[in-house]
């Protein structure tokens, strides 16, 4: 054993001699360079030639993590996301000044030595022995590159990062062996290229391209001499030489690099002196990372894309494997987002609901027949501040959304579809009384529902049947649809819902109870938009998709990744879908959704307002687009009564009155300039007793306000009326002002006191 110093450790010279003998200079790299010259050094870690030889021959080189770019359907950039902001570039796209500067300051003998620089080691040993500490290092660029590979492999795991950078002989020996391998396999130019792409330059910039963008807002190939010298100087200590936070210290370090370049002959002394006089010339670009930076209000759609990647098995066998690919980055993700539709959605949302309103709105648009998500947004922006949120109100909980919202009467067409698909004629008539007890027993998928005592009502006493399906759908008659589901059973309805992709937002099973006919189960806007797209595509359900294609760049290679595909299946016959389309066309022409009807193309849809007005909906479609709009309090605390929304005061909110106009404006802009195909409508005869009945609409508390049109009805004229006046020439029922779904609402007999019984009475029910 060599003699030990009184301090218990070997002298720098003794350490160097020992390591030269046992580890092909590996120990010399560590001794007196990477560690103080005192204390035990733990040679047992890898302290022999045998253990050195036992190290794996091939270094595991992980792909460099890079930024991921998310694009819309037209190729426009939505956002960039990254765990490390890096863009890998070839050496030819890096300024020659930058190449020379980093070599001059970090390893001036780079082109003269192999994996280890013996002269540098001895020089550093001598310097450190004189200082009694670590005054100078001697790691070559190759060794530094290998160390950075270890750090890259560790990712964001702090324990692994510590292991990758710990000052131990074992790590230094492993580093040296891999450095020898790298020198043999890659050559100097490739090592320099890899080093410049992997190293950290501070301010969240990894690699020289990201650094050039961060500090100078330019590409690495365009860096000037003083700019290159500044970046090269940062590498030694990114925090100490950060030019953004300490310009003076960064300037000193830059000038050291310039002087060193002159000393090794890369530039003349005159060039160095002139460059030293120049200001830093920073043009800093802030890091733009994450969905919070998304344009067109697409932050929530961006987050939806991320959730798809992390949850879909097509990207990996488990979430950890998928997260590894996502964090590695280098992805270019082309999505289904339609920029015209997205712009229109955001414009409509901003116009109708303010971000600081007591309630919020969320909307989604999908393409029938493909399942493509064309637009997604909400009134409360993506963020962390006041009146902002990171909860995507448009999607289910497992995809980053909330627990969902009761869709109210927008669920009724699903009940109708189940009935018609099972053979029920669209002319089916029920007594549909104003008030009734839930019928029982009612068949379910696994037995019967048999509870008594629960009652429900229509909007007001004027809504008393009999009604056939067409008028009951237009006016959203609660008792009609409860009688319908009681007749056909609950199982066909839940099975139809499943075929249409309708599920609770919280992922729980839909209960087998007749009240589901009134929309009591919480859904998300995307779910409802995609369900109605099934009607638009004449009965074909297509699962929603948001990703068109993904390419991944690894090194200088680019490959395509598989992406989830929409699965399409027939949920109902074309005849059933055409019948529903005819029914829902009537809703926007003569029913509760008249304020949502599009002016220049065929459209169909359904309103919905829930119990106590915690939520209001309009879900509608054309043959080529389907969209859903929800308005309400995400926390389910604020009833939408006596409330201002978008600067407009509402005594009570109705599905056709607030969500309807949002939908209309959103869809009109999204469809502008696009084909306007018609539905395949069918003839649904009106029962004899319905021919003389007036038509109603969701008009905020009033029936049809045109004088003399006969739409007021007997009871409406007696208790309601409107301010428009008119003559009582019409039928027997009032208009269709919707009210909550299944409880007797406050003030169910409404109207303005100056109507004078002129035949334009109130009415309606829960849209």
C-alpha positions in Angstrom: 0.0 0.0 0.0 1.4 3.5 -0.7 2.1 5.7 2.2 -0.8 7.8 3.2 -0.7 11.4 4.2 -1.7 12.4 7.7 -5.0 13.6 6.3 -5.9 10.0 5.4 -5.8 10.4 1.6 -3.2 9.9 -1.2 -1.4 12.9 -2.5 -2.4 14.1 -6.0 0.8 12.6 -7.5 0.3 9.3 -5.7 -3.3 9.2 -6.8 -2.4 9.8 -10.4 0.3 7.1 -10.4 -2.1 4.6 -9.0 -4.8 5.3 -11.5 -2.4 5.3 -14.4 -1.5 1.7 -13.4 -5.0 0.3 -12.8 -7.5 2.1 -15.0 -5.8 3.4 -18.1 -5.7 6.9 -16.7 -9.3 6.8 -15.6 -8.3 7.5 -12.0 -6.1 10.3 -13.1 -9.1 12.1 -14.5 -10.7 12.0 -11.1 -7.8 12.4 -8.8 -7.2 16.0 -7.9 -9.4 17.1 -10.7 -13.0 16.1 -10.0 -12.5 15.8 -6.3 -10.5 17.4 -3.5 -7.1 15.9 -2.9 -7.9 14.6 0.5 -10.1 11.8 1.9 -10.7 8.2 0.9 -11.6 7.8 -2.7 -13.3 4.4 -2.7 -11.1 2.6 -5.2 -13.2 -0.5 -4.7 -15.9 0.9 -6.9 -14.1 0.1 -10.2 -10.5 0.2 -9.2 -8.9 -2.5 -11.3 -8.2 -3.3 -14.9 -10.5 -6.4 -14.6 -13.5 -4.3 -13.5 -12.8 -1.8 -16.1 -12.8 -4.5 -18.8 -16.1 -5.8 -17.4 -18.0 -2.6 -18.2 -20.4 -3.0 -21.1 -18.8 -2.2 -24.5 -21.7 -0.2 -25.9 -22.9 2.9 -24.2 -26.7 3.2 -24.0 -27.4 6.4 -25.9 -30.9 7.6 -25.4 -32.5 9.8 -28.1 -32.2 13.5 -27.3 -35.4 14.9 -26.0 -36.7 17.7 -28.2 -39.7 19.9 -28.5 -42.9 18.6 -29.9 -45.0 20.7 -32.3 -48.7 20.4 -32.5 -50.3 21.5 -35.7 -53.9 22.1 -36.9 -55.5 20.3 -39.9 -54.0 22.9 -42.3 -50.5 22.7 -40.9 -50.6 25.8 -38.8 -48.8 25.7 -35.4 -51.1 25.4 -32.4 -48.4 25.0 -29.7 -45.0 23.6 -28.8 -44.5 21.3 -25.8 -41.3 19.9 -24.4 -39.7 18.5 -21.3 -36.5 20.0 -22.7 -36.5 22.8 -25.3 -34.2 21.4 -27.9 -34.0 21.3 -31.7 -31.3 19.0 -33.0 -29.4 20.4 -35.9 -26.5 19.0 -38.0 -23.0 20.5 -37.7 -23.4 22.2 -41.1 -26.2 24.3 -39.6 -24.1 25.5 -36.7 -22.0 28.7 -37.1 -18.2 28.0 -37.6 -17.7 30.6 -34.9 -19.7 28.5 -32.5 -17.8 25.4 -33.3 -14.4 27.1 -32.8 -15.5 29.0 -29.6 -16.7 25.8 -27.8 -13.5 23.9 -28.6 -11.3 26.8 -27.7 -12.8 27.3 -24.2 -13.7 23.8 -23.3 -11.0 21.6 -25.0 -8.5 23.4 -27.1 -6.6 20.2 -27.9 -9.7 18.4 -29.0 -8.4 17.6 -32.4 -5.0 16.5 -31.1 -5.8 14.0 -28.4 -8.0 10.9 -28.0 -10.6 10.2 -25.4 -8.3 11.6 -22.7 -5.9 14.5 -22.8 -2.8 13.4 -20.8 -1.2 16.8 -21.0 -4.4 18.4 -19.7 -4.6 15.9 -16.9 -1.1 16.6 -15.7 -1.6 20.3 -16.1 -4.8 20.2 -14.0 -3.2 17.9 -11.4 -0.4 20.4 -10.9 -2.7 23.3 -10.7 -5.1 21.7 -8.3 -2.2 20.4 -6.1 -1.0 24.0 -5.8 -4.4 25.3 -4.8 -5.3 22.4 -2.5 -8.7 22.1 -4.2 -10.4 21.9 -7.6 -9.1 24.9 -9.5 -9.1 23.3 -13.0 -10.6 20.3 -14.7 -9.3 18.2 -17.5 -12.3 16.4 -19.0 -12.3 16.4 -22.8 -15.3 17.4 -24.9 -15.8 13.7 -25.4 -15.9 13.0 -21.7 -18.3 15.9 -21.2 -20.5 14.6 -24.0 -20.6 11.1 -22.3 -21.5 12.7 -19.0 -24.4 14.6 -20.7 -25.6 11.4 -22.1 -25.8 10.0 -18.6 -27.8 13.0 -17.5 -30.1 12.8 -20.5 -30.8 9.2 -19.8 -31.7 10.1 -16.2 -34.4 12.4 -17.5 -36.2 14.4 -14.8 -35.7 11.9 -12.1 -33.6 13.8 -9.5 -32.1 10.6 -8.0 -30.9 9.4 -11.4 -29.6 12.8 -12.2 -27.6 12.8 -9.0 -26.2 9.4 -9.8 -25.3 10.5 -13.3 -23.3 13.5 -12.0 -21.9 12.2 -8.7 -18.2 12.7 -8.1 -17.1 9.1 -7.7 -14.3 7.0 -9.2 -16.8 4.5 -10.5 -18.6 7.1 -12.6 -15.4 8.6 -13.9 -14.1 5.2 -15.0 -17.4 4.4 -16.7 -17.3 7.8 -18.4 -13.7 7.2 -19.6 -14.4 3.8 -21.1 -17.4 5.0 -23.0 -15.4 8.1 -24.1 -12.9 5.7 -25.7 -15.7 3.9 -27.5 -17.3 7.1 -28.7 -13.9 8.4 -30.1 -13.5 5.1 -32.0 -17.0 5.0 -33.4 -18.1 8.6 -34.0 -15.0 10.6 -34.8 -14.4 14.2 -33.9 -16.9 16.0 -36.1 -19.8 13.9 -35.0 -18.8 14.2 -31.3 -18.7 18.0 -31.6 -22.1 17.9 -33.3 -23.6 15.7 -30.6 -22.0 17.8 -27.8 -23.4 21.1 -29.2 -26.9 19.5 -29.4 -27.0 17.9 -26.0 -25.4 20.5 -23.7 -27.3 22.9 -21.5 -27.0 26.6 -22.2 -29.3 27.9 -19.4 -32.7 29.6 -19.6 -34.4 26.2 -20.4 -32.4 25.9 -23.6 -30.8 22.6 -24.4 -28.6 22.5 -27.5 -27.1 25.3 -29.4 -30.2 25.9 -31.7 -32.5 26.4 -28.8 -29.8 28.7 -27.1 -29.5 30.8 -30.3 -33.2 31.2 -30.4 -33.5 31.9 -26.7 -30.8 34.6 -26.4 -30.7 36.1 -29.9 -33.9 34.9 -31.6 -32.0 33.5 -34.6 -30.7 30.2 -35.8 -27.5 28.6 -34.7 -26.1 28.9 -38.2 -26.4 32.7 -38.1 -24.5 33.3 -34.9 -21.8 36.0 -35.1 -18.4 35.8 -33.4 -19.3 37.7 -30.2 -22.7 35.8 -30.0 -21.0 32.4 -30.3 -18.4 33.4 -27.7 -21.1 34.3 -25.3 -22.9 31.0 -25.7 -19.7 29.0 -25.4 -18.9 30.8 -22.2 -22.3 29.9 -20.6 -21.7 26.2 -20.7 -19.3 26.1 -17.8 -21.8 27.6 -15.4 -25.2 28.4 -16.9 -26.5 30.1 -13.8 -23.3 32.2 -13.0 -22.9 33.4 -16.6 -26.6 33.9 -17.4 -26.6 37.0 -19.6 -30.3 37.7 -18.9 -29.7 38.0 -15.1 -26.1 39.1 -14.9 -24.9 41.0 -18.0 -21.6 42.1 -16.5 -20.5 38.6 -15.5 -21.6 37.2 -18.8 -19.7 39.9 -20.7 -16.5 39.0 -18.7 -16.9 35.4 -19.5 -17.6 36.1 -23.2 -14.4 38.1 -23.4 -12.4 35.3 -21.8 -13.6 33.0 -24.6 -12.7 35.6 -27.3 -9.2 35.9 -25.8 -8.8 32.1 -25.7 -9.9 31.9 -29.4 -7.2 34.4 -30.2 -4.6 32.5 -28.2 -5.2 29.2 -30.0 -5.2 31.0 -33.4 -8.9 30.7 -34.3 -9.2 34.4 -34.7 -6.8 37.3 -34.7 -6.1 39.4 -31.7 -7.6 42.4 -33.5 -10.8 40.5 -34.2 -10.9 39.5 -30.5 -10.4 43.0 -29.3 -13.1 44.4 -31.6 -15.6 41.7 -30.5 -14.9 42.5 -26.9 -16.1 46.1 -27.4 -19.5 45.1 -28.8 -22.5 44.9 -26.5 -24.1 41.6 -25.9 -26.9 42.4 -28.3 -29.4 40.1 -26.6 -32.8 39.6 -28.3 -34.4 37.3 -25.8 -37.3 35.0 -26.7 -39.2 33.7 -23.7 -39.6 29.9 -23.6 -42.9 29.0 -25.1 -43.8 25.6 -23.6 -47.0 23.8 -23.1 -50.7 24.1 -24.0 -50.9 27.5 -22.2 -49.2 29.0 -25.2 -51.7 27.6 -27.7 -53.1 29.9 -30.3 -56.8 30.3 -31.3 -57.9 29.5 -27.8 -56.9 25.9 -28.5 -55.2 25.2 -25.2 -57.9 22.7 -24.1 -57.7 20.9 -27.4 -54.0 20.8 -27.1 -54.4 19.3 -23.6 -56.9 16.8 -25.1 -54.3 15.7 -27.6 -51.8 15.2 -24.9 -54.3 13.1 -22.9 -55.0 10.9 -25.9 -51.3 10.3 -26.3 -50.9 9.3 -22.7 -54.0 7.1 -22.5 -54.2 5.3 -25.9 -52.4 1.9 -26.0 -51.4 2.5 -29.6 -48.6 4.7 -28.2 -47.3 2.2 -25.7 -48.1 -0.7 -23.5 -48.6 1.5 -20.3 -48.8 5.1 -19.3 -45.2 5.2 -18.2 -44.0 4.0 -21.6 -46.2 6.5 -23.4 -45.0 9.3 -21.1 -41.4 8.4 -22.0 -42.1 8.9 -25.7 -44.0 12.2 -25.0 -41.2 13.6 -22.9 -38.6 12.5 -25.4 -40.5 14.7 -27.8 -39.3 15.4 -31.3 -42.9 14.8 -32.4 -44.8 16.6 -35.1 -48.5 16.0 -34.4 -51.0 16.9 -37.2 -54.4 17.2 -35.6 -58.0 17.4 -36.8 -58.5 20.9 -35.5 -60.2 23.0 -38.3 -58.9 26.6 -38.0 -62.0 28.1 -39.4 -64.3 26.2 -37.1 -62.0 26.9 -34.1 -62.0 30.7 -34.8 -65.7 30.7 -35.2 -66.2 28.8 -31.9 -64.0 31.2 -30.0 -65.5 34.3 -31.5 -69.0 33.1 -30.6 -68.0 32.2 -27.1 -66.3 35.5 -26.5 -69.3 37.4 -27.8 -71.9 35.6 -25.7 -70.2 34.7 -22.4 -67.5 36.7 -20.6 -64.7 34.9 -18.8 -65.6 36.6 -15.5 -69.3 35.7 -15.7 -70.7 33.7 -12.8 -71.2 30.8 -15.3 -69.2 29.4 -18.1 -69.7 27.9 -21.5 -68.0 25.1 -23.3 -68.5 23.9 -26.9 -67.2 21.2 -29.3 -67.7 20.6 -33.0 -67.2 17.2 -34.7 -67.5 15.9 -38.2 -70.2 13.3 -38.8 -69.0 10.1 -40.5 -65.4 10.5 -39.4 -65.4 11.4 -35.7 -62.9 14.2 -36.3 -62.9 16.8 -33.6 -63.0 20.1 -35.5 -63.1 22.6 -32.7 -63.1 22.8 -28.9 -63.1 25.8 -26.5 -64.7 27.5 -23.5 -65.2 30.9 -22.0 -62.7 30.5 -19.2 -59.3 30.5 -20.7 -56.6 27.9 -20.2 -54.3 29.1 -17.4 -53.7 29.5 -13.7 -55.0 33.0 -13.1 -58.3 34.5 -12.0 -61.2 33.3 -14.1 -58.9 30.8 -15.8 -58.8 27.0 -15.5 -56.9 23.9 -16.6 -60.1 21.8 -16.5 -61.3 21.0 -20.0 -65.0 21.5 -19.6 -65.7 19.8 -23.0 -64.5 16.3 -22.2 -64.9 13.4 -19.8 -63.0 13.3 -16.5 -60.5 10.7 -17.6 -59.4 13.0 -20.4 -58.8 16.0 -18.2 -62.4 17.2 -17.8 -64.8 17.4 -15.0 -67.7 15.3 -13.8 -70.0 16.5 -16.6 -73.4 18.2 -16.6 -76.9 16.9 -16.9 -77.9 17.3 -20.6 -81.6 17.7 -19.9 -83.9 17.3 -22.8 -81.0 16.9 -25.3 -81.1 13.2 -24.3 -84.7 12.8 -25.5 -83.8 12.1 -29.1 -81.8 9.1 -28.0 -85.0 7.7 -26.3 -86.9 8.4 -29.5 -84.2 6.7 -31.6 -84.3 3.6 -29.4 -88.1 3.4 -29.8 -88.2 3.9 -33.5 -85.3 1.4 -34.0 -87.4 -1.1 -32.1 -90.4 -0.6 -34.4 -92.3 2.2 -32.7 -94.0 4.4 -35.3 -93.1 8.1 -35.3 -96.8 8.8 -35.1 -97.1 7.1 -31.7 -99.4 9.1 -29.4 -99.5 9.2 -25.6 -101.8 10.9 -23.3 -98.9 13.0 -22.0 -100.8 14.7 -19.1 -99.5 17.8 -17.5 -98.6 15.9 -14.3 -98.1 12.2 -13.7 -96.4 9.6 -11.6 -93.6 7.6 -13.1 -95.2 4.4 -14.5 -94.1 1.2 -12.9 -93.0 -1.5 -13.2 -90.6 -0.7 -16.1 -88.4 -3.3 -17.7 -84.6 -2.9 -17.4 -81.6 -4.9 -18.8 -81.5 -7.1 -15.7 -85.1 -7.0 -14.4 -87.6 -4.3 -13.6 -87.7 -0.9 -12.0 -90.6 -0.8 -9.7 -90.7 2.3 -7.5 -93.8 4.4 -6.8 -94.5 7.9 -5.6 -92.2 9.9 -7.8 -94.0 12.5 -10.0 -93.0 14.8 -12.9 -94.7 17.6 -14.7 -94.6 19.4 -18.0 -93.8 23.1 -18.3 -97.3 24.2 -17.4 -100.9 23.1 -17.4 -101.4 24.1 -21.0 -99.2 21.2 -22.0 -101.6 18.3 -21.7 -101.8 15.7 -24.4 -102.5 13.7 -26.2 -99.3 14.3 -28.2 -97.7 12.5 -31.0 -93.9 12.2 -31.3 -93.3 15.1 -33.7 -95.0 17.7 -31.6 -93.8 16.2 -28.3 -90.2 16.5 -29.6 -90.7 20.0 -30.8 -92.2 21.1 -27.5 -90.0 18.8 -25.4 -92.9 17.3 -23.5 -91.5 15.5 -20.5 -94.5 13.2 -19.8 -94.5 12.0 -23.4 -90.9 10.7 -23.2 -91.4 9.1 -19.8 -94.4 7.3 -21.1 -92.3 6.3 -24.2 -89.4 4.9 -22.2 -91.8 3.2 -19.8 -93.4 1.5 -22.8 -90.3 0.3 -24.6 -88.2 -0.3 -21.5 -85.0 1.2 -20.2 -82.6 -1.3 -21.7 -83.1 -0.4 -25.4 -82.4 3.3 -24.4 -79.1 2.6 -22.6 -78.1 0.2 -25.4 -78.8 2.9 -28.0 -76.8 5.4 -25.9 -73.9 3.0 -25.8 -74.0 2.5 -29.5 -73.9 6.3 -29.9 -70.9 6.7 -27.6 -73.0 8.3 -24.9 -71.5 7.7 -21.4 -71.4 9.4 -18.1 -68.5 11.9 -17.9 -67.3 10.4 -14.7 -67.1 6.9 -16.3 -69.7 5.4 -14.0 -72.4 3.1 -15.4 -75.6 4.6 -16.5 -78.4 3.6 -14.1 -81.5 1.7 -15.2 -84.1 4.3 -14.2 -86.8 5.9 -16.3 -85.7 9.4 -15.4 -82.8 9.1 -17.8 -85.3 10.0 -20.5 -85.1 13.6 -19.0 -81.3 13.8 -19.2 -80.4 13.3 -15.5 -77.0 11.6 -16.2 -74.0 13.9 -16.4 -72.4 14.2 -19.9 -69.7 16.2 -21.6 -70.2 18.5 -24.6 -67.9 16.4 -26.8 -69.9 13.3 -25.9 -73.2 15.0 -26.9 -71.8 16.6 -30.1 -70.5 13.2 -31.2 -73.7 11.4 -30.4 -75.7 13.9 -32.5 -73.2 13.4 -35.3 -74.6 9.9 -35.4 -77.9 11.3 -36.5 -76.2 13.5 -39.0 -74.4 10.6 -40.6 -77.6 8.7 -41.0 -77.0 6.3 -38.1 -73.2 5.7 -38.3 -71.4 6.3 -35.1 -67.7 7.1 -35.3 -65.6 7.4 -32.2 -64.0 10.8 -31.8 -60.4 11.3 -33.0 -58.1 14.3 -32.8 -54.9 13.2 -34.3 -54.3 12.7 -38.1 -50.7 11.8 -38.1 -47.5 11.8 -36.0 -43.9 11.9 -37.1 -41.0 11.6 -34.7 -37.4 12.8 -35.3 -34.7 10.8 -33.6 -31.3 12.1 -34.5 -31.2 12.7 -38.2 -33.9 10.1 -38.8 -37.7 10.7 -39.0 -40.3 8.0 -38.7 -44.0 7.8 -38.6 -45.9 6.6 -35.5 -49.2 4.8 -35.6 -52.1 6.9 -34.4 -55.6 6.0 -33.1 -58.2 5.5 -35.8 -61.9 6.2 -35.5 -64.0 3.1 -35.2 -67.3 3.5 -37.1 -70.3 1.2 -36.6 -73.9 1.3 -37.3 -75.9 2.5 -34.3 -79.3 2.6 -36.0 -80.8 2.2 -39.4 -80.8 5.0 -42.0 -84.6 5.1 -41.7 -84.4 5.6 -37.9 -81.8 8.4 -38.3 -83.8 10.1 -41.0 -86.8 10.0 -38.8 -84.9 11.6 -35.9 -83.5 14.2 -38.3 -87.0 15.1 -39.4 -88.1 15.4 -35.8 -85.2 17.6 -34.8 -85.5 19.7 -38.0 -88.9 20.6 -36.6 -87.3 21.7 -33.3 -85.3 24.5 -35.0 -88.2 25.4 -37.3 -91.2 25.3 -35.1 -90.1 24.3 -31.6 -87.9 25.2 -28.7 -84.8 25.7 -30.9 -86.0 28.3 -33.3 -83.4 30.9 -32.1 -80.7 28.4 -33.1 -81.8 27.6 -36.6 -79.3 28.5 -39.3 -80.5 30.9 -41.9 -78.9 29.6 -45.1 -78.7 25.8 -44.7 -80.7 22.9 -43.2 -80.1 22.3 -39.6 -81.5 20.2 -36.7 -81.1 20.1 -33.0 -82.5 20.0 -29.5 -82.5 22.4 -26.5 -82.0 21.3 -22.9 -82.5 22.9 -19.5 -81.9 21.0 -16.3 -83.6 21.1 -12.9 -83.1 24.3 -11.1 -81.3 25.7 -14.2 -77.9 24.6 -13.2 -77.2 23.9 -16.9 -78.6 24.8 -20.3 -77.7 23.2 -23.6 -78.2 23.3 -27.4 -76.9 20.3 -29.4 -77.4 20.5 -33.1 -76.1 19.6 -36.5 -76.1 19.8 -40.2 -75.3 16.8 -42.4 -71.6 17.9 -42.4 -71.0 19.3 -38.8 -72.4 18.6 -35.3 -71.8 20.8 -32.3 -72.8 21.0 -28.7 -72.9 24.1 -26.4 -73.3 23.9 -22.7 -73.8 26.9 -20.3 -73.7 26.6 -16.6 -71.7 26.7 -13.4 -69.0 24.1 -13.4 -69.2 23.9 -9.6 -73.0 23.4 -9.8 -73.6 26.1 -7.3 -75.1 29.0 -9.3 -78.7 28.7 -10.6 -79.2 30.6 -13.9 -81.9 32.8 -12.6 -81.6 36.6 -12.2 -78.2 36.5 -13.8 -76.1 38.4 -16.3 -74.4 36.4 -19.0 -72.3 38.2 -21.6 -73.6 41.5 -20.5 -77.3 40.4 -21.0 -79.7 40.1 -18.1 -81.8 36.9 -17.9 -84.6 36.3 -15.4 -84.4 32.7 -16.3 -82.1 30.9 -18.7 -83.5 28.6 -21.4 -81.6 26.2 -23.7 -82.8 28.0 -26.8 -82.2 31.4 -25.4 -78.5 31.4 -24.4 -76.8 28.2 -25.7 -78.9 28.4 -28.9 -77.5 31.7 -30.2 -74.0 30.6 -29.3 -74.5 27.5 -31.4 -76.0 29.4 -34.3 -73.1 31.9 -34.5 -70.5 29.2 -33.9 -71.8 26.9 -36.6 -72.6 29.7 -39.1 -69.0 30.8 -39.1 -67.6 27.2 -39.1 -69.7 26.3 -42.1 -69.3 29.5 -44.1 -68.3 28.8 -47.7 -68.8 25.1 -47.3 -71.4 22.8 -49.0 -74.9 22.9 -47.6 -76.4 19.4 -48.1 -79.9 18.6 -47.1 -81.2 15.9 -44.8 -83.0 12.8 -46.1 -86.3 13.8 -44.6 -89.3 11.5 -44.3 -93.0 12.3 -44.1 -94.4 12.0 -40.6 -98.2 12.4 -40.7 -99.8 14.5 -38.1 -102.6 12.8 -36.0 -106.0 14.3 -36.7 -106.3 15.8 -33.2 -103.0 17.7 -33.6 -103.8 19.5 -36.8 -105.4 22.5 -35.1 -102.8 22.9 -32.4 -100.6 26.0 -32.4 -96.9 25.9 -32.6 -94.6 27.2 -29.8 -91.1 28.2 -29.4 -88.4 28.9 -26.9 -88.8 32.7 -26.8 -87.8 33.5 -23.3 -91.2 33.3 -21.7 -93.5 34.3 -24.5 -95.3 32.5 -27.3 -95.2 33.5 -30.9 -95.3 37.3 -30.9 -96.8 37.8 -34.3 -100.4 39.2 -34.1 -103.2 37.2 -35.6 -101.3 34.0 -36.2 -103.4 31.7 -34.1 -100.4 30.3 -32.1 -101.4 31.5 -28.7 -103.9 28.9 -27.6 -106.8 29.0 -25.2 -105.0 28.7 -21.9 -102.0 30.7 -23.0 -104.3 33.6 -24.0 -106.0 33.5 -20.6 -103.0 33.5 -18.3 -100.0 34.6 -20.4 -100.1 36.8 -23.4 -97.3 38.9 -24.8 -96.6 42.5 -25.3 -97.2 42.1 -29.0 -100.9 41.9 -28.9 -102.9 40.0 -31.5 -106.2 38.2 -31.9 -107.3 34.9 -30.3 -107.8 32.9 -33.5 -105.6 29.9 -32.8 -105.4 26.5 -31.2 -105.4 25.1 -27.7 -101.8 25.2 -26.4 -99.2 27.8 -25.8 -95.6 28.3 -26.9 -92.7 26.3 -25.7 -90.7 28.2 -23.2 -88.6 25.5 -21.6 -88.3 25.0 -18.0 -86.3 22.5 -15.8 -86.6 18.9 -16.7 -88.5 17.1 -14.0 -89.7 19.3 -11.1 -92.4 21.8 -11.0 -90.6 25.1 -11.7 -91.1 28.4 -9.9 -93.8 30.5 -11.5 -94.8 28.0 -14.1 -97.6 30.2 -15.3 -95.7 33.0 -16.9 -96.2 35.9 -19.3 -96.3 39.6 -19.5 -99.3 41.4 -17.8 -99.9 43.6 -20.8 -100.8 40.7 -23.2 -104.5 41.2 -22.4 -105.4 37.6 -23.3 -104.7 38.2 -27.0 -104.1 34.5 -27.8 -100.2 34.5 -27.7 -99.8 32.7 -24.4 -96.8 31.2 -22.8 -96.0 27.6 -22.5 -93.3 25.2 -23.4 -91.3 22.8 -21.4 -87.9 21.6 -20.6 -85.8 21.7 -23.7 
